[in-house]
Amino acid sequence: MFKLVAAVTFAASLTASAQMDMKPSGNQSTDKEKIADALRAGPPFIVKDAVIADWPADPKAPNPEYRVLRAGKSDWTCLPGIPGYPHDEPMCMDKTSMQWIKDSLAERPVHIDQIGVMYMFSGAWVPDLHGTSHSADHTYHVGPHAMIITPHNEDLAKFNRDGSTGQIYISHLPGHSELYLIIPFKEWPTQ
């Protein structure tokens, strides 16, 4: 597990500086804007061949439709920021993670049999547990990061759960118990 975490962190950190273009919200209206937003979510070697899809109108539907905005040639899918969220949080997911997201959001039992990887190069906003945030919604921006899911929640259970420290932490989707590991990385100076 340590080698996997180290490899993902290293690979993601090498390309993070090129992807640090922050946007104010996830309310893209055209397919062109949604594609551009999704392309910011991961490293170039992932997004260049990834399927670019849009969020379904109802992710809790039994078989939600993730409309394809651009066909891809790999097992990766990138999505624009979630419509209606206060912050723009596009993401790229491998095949395992995409199934995990689909099942979780549709409130179906999640059954994965291998580790999955996700990228969020624009970062995500998490609750500020320490009261030090100066944002109006009392959140803290976790910068670019990779996420790891595993079929074994017990492997992650003892990690830190506070995303406002800048350290590796775990979280879960609201209302769900399936954990995922978040590995933040800072922008590396350009040489």
C-alpha positions, 0 to 999 in steps of 0.5 A: 500500500505504501508503494502505491501511495508513494507512486500516485503522489509522485506522479500526480505532483509532477503534473500538478502545477500545470493544472492549478487553474481554480474556477469559482463554481461547478455551474458550467452550462455548455458541453464545451465548458463542461469538457474544458472543466473536466480536462482540468481534473487530472494529469495530461497522461490521463485526460488526453485519452479519458472519456469525458462525461457529464453528471446525470440529472439524477445520480440516485436513479437506479441506472443514472445516465452519465452522458458522454461529452467526448469519447475516450480510448482508456478506462478513465472517465473525467467529470466536470464539477458537480452542478449546484455545488458551491465550488468547482470540483472536477474529477477523473476516475479509473474504471473501479472508482467510476463504478464506486461513485455510480453505486454510492450515489445511486445508493446501491451496495458498493462491491469493488474487488481492487484498488481504484484511483481518482484525481482532483487537480482543482482540489476540493473544499472540506469543512473547517474543523478548527474554525480558522477558515476565512471563507464565508461557508467555513470550508478549507480548500484541499489543493490538488490531490489523488484519492485511493479507494479500496475494497477493504475499509479496515485498511483506511479506518485509522487514518486522520479524518481532518482534511483541513491540516494539509496532510493525508486523510480519509473521508466518505461520501455524505451518508455513506460508510465507504472510506477513501484516502485523500493524498494532497500534494502541493504545487512544485516550483517550476525549474 
